[in-house]
Amino acid sequence: MQSLYGLEIKAHCPQAEVDYDLFHVVAKYGREVIDRVRVDQANRWREQPSARKVIQSSRWLLLRNRSSLQR
């Protein structure tokens, strides 16, 4: 979770403690982990364009709260 902002804080205020809120931790998780898995799976399905399209368009489905999905 280190960013340029965090590095600047550490450089100018070495005794300061940087805290990360849950929203940004989850957002980073979604961007990095879920997107990496989706890209890897889409690459595996290169030979089947229709299946690959489903995987490529699944980002928001995977990030949604399970209880709010309609059946």
C-alpha positions as CSV (number, residue, x, y, z in Angstrom):
1,M,0.0,0.0,0.0
2,Q,3.0,2.3,-0.2
3,S,2.4,5.3,-2.5
4,L,4.3,8.4,-3.3
5,Y,2.2,10.2,-0.7
6,G,3.2,7.7,1.9
7,L,6.9,7.9,1.0
8,E,6.8,11.7,1.2
9,I,5.2,11.5,4.7
10,K,7.9,9.1,5.8
11,A,10.7,11.3,4.4
12,H,9.4,14.6,6.0
13,C,7.8,13.2,9.1
14,P,9.6,10.0,10.0
15,Q,7.8,9.6,13.3
16,A,4.3,9.9,11.7
17,E,2.2,6.8,11.3
18,V,0.3,6.3,8.1
19,D,-3.0,4.4,8.4
20,Y,-5.0,3.0,5.6
21,D,-8.8,2.8,5.6
22,L,-10.7,-0.4,4.7
23,F,-12.3,1.2,1.6
24,H,-8.9,1.8,0.0
25,V,-7.5,-1.5,1.0
26,V,-10.4,-3.3,-0.6
27,A,-10.3,-1.1,-3.7
28,K,-6.6,-1.9,-4.1
29,Y,-7.3,-5.6,-3.6
30,G,-10.0,-5.4,-6.4
31,R,-7.7,-3.7,-8.8
32,E,-4.7,-5.8,-8.3
33,V,-5.8,-9.3,-7.4
34,I,-9.2,-9.7,-9.1
35,D,-8.0,-8.0,-12.3
36,R,-4.8,-10.2,-12.4
37,V,-7.0,-13.3,-12.1
38,R,-9.4,-12.1,-14.8
39,V,-6.5,-11.3,-17.2
40,D,-4.9,-14.7,-16.6
41,Q,-8.2,-16.5,-17.2
42,A,-9.0,-14.4,-20.3
43,N,-5.6,-15.3,-21.7
44,R,-6.3,-19.0,-21.1
45,W,-9.6,-18.7,-23.1
46,R,-8.1,-16.9,-26.1
47,E,-9.3,-19.6,-28.5
48,Q,-12.9,-19.2,-27.5
49,P,-13.9,-15.5,-27.9
50,S,-17.4,-15.8,-26.4
51,A,-16.1,-17.4,-23.2
52,R,-13.3,-14.9,-23.1
53,K,-15.8,-12.0,-23.4
54,V,-17.7,-13.2,-20.3
55,I,-14.5,-13.3,-18.3
56,Q,-13.4,-9.9,-19.5
57,S,-16.8,-8.3,-18.6
58,S,-17.0,-9.9,-15.1
59,R,-15.1,-7.3,-13.1
60,W,-18.1,-5.6,-11.5
61,L,-19.9,-8.9,-10.9
62,L,-16.9,-10.1,-8.9
63,L,-16.7,-6.9,-6.9
64,R,-20.4,-6.7,-6.0
65,N,-21.7,-7.6,-2.6
66,R,-22.9,-11.2,-2.9
67,S,-26.2,-10.4,-1.0
68,S,-27.1,-7.7,-3.5
69,L,-26.9,-9.9,-6.6
70,Q,-30.2,-10.8,-8.2
71,R,-30.9,-14.5,-8.9
